[in-house]
Amino acid sequence: MNSLSRTSQPTMGTALDTLDALIPGLPRMRPGEVWIVGAGPGDPGLLTLHALSALLQADVLVHDALIDPRTLAMVRPDAVRIFAGKRGGKPSTHQDDITATLVDQARRGFRVVRLKGGDPFMFGRGGEEVAALLEEGIPNRVIPGLTSGLAGLSAVGIPATCRGVNQAVFLATGHGAGRKPTPEGIDWTLVARLGQPVVLYMAIKNLPHILQGLTDGGMAADTPAAVVTSATTPQERVVIATRATLLETITRERLEAPAIIVLGDIVQCRTTLDRVVTHTVKEMSDS
């Protein structure tokens, strides 16, 4: 990972001034601080205002692999960008190296933003990074982001909860789901017996193991399923299937990560919502 050896003073531009005028009291970064910032599911328009403020103040931006280039372009021209991407099955930056970079840049007196996709504390190892910073005595702040497993579904019309359909939703990571033994192992048969929708992050690789557990737990073959890839980006795709046809569909459609997979009756609500949206737009155009 690249290091930074120059000094830098933030030039507060009109964008940050506008934010301050709209929302008095937005926190300012101090030299030597690290902010762990959630970038949301992908679309730069889904950044929070706190996240935008952080980007405008950063001297150093340490960012994930899947951050939209338009989001990266929001930092000051003199800010230094450091790639810290982690992709399953591909060359990735080691977590220890990422943490060491954050600590090093903060100790040099820079304002450091660690930009992570989705929400930092939702399957993003944000907690590990904060713990490491605290251990090293580095002041830090966490800026939440929209998690892809909820915002990504909303963006394509699949509600996480639907009146009369479900009263809970199960969010889980499929990363490492097939490993035995695993401290974070999930009993997928028990998940199936909950009878509630299941939303999976990072699950394509281990989906056969997960589906076998759900099947063994009694999840019906015709349970509705959907895969949303590259949610809220121009590359977004939505494919509908069932529990029984999900693996075949993913292979046939050549679906790849990043993907959110959902199984449950909430997927059927998408058809209803699509009709409502289409009807509303038509009424507006006719008026």
Beta strands, then each sheet from edge to edge (+ up, - down):
strand 1: 34-38
strand 2: 60-63
strand 3: 80-83
strand 4: 112-116
strand 5: 140-143
strand 6: 170-173
strand 7: 198-201
strand 8: 224-229
strand 9: 237-242
strand 10: 259-263
sheet 1: 3+ 2+ 4+ 1+ 5+
sheet 2: 6+ 7+ 10- 8+ 9-
end
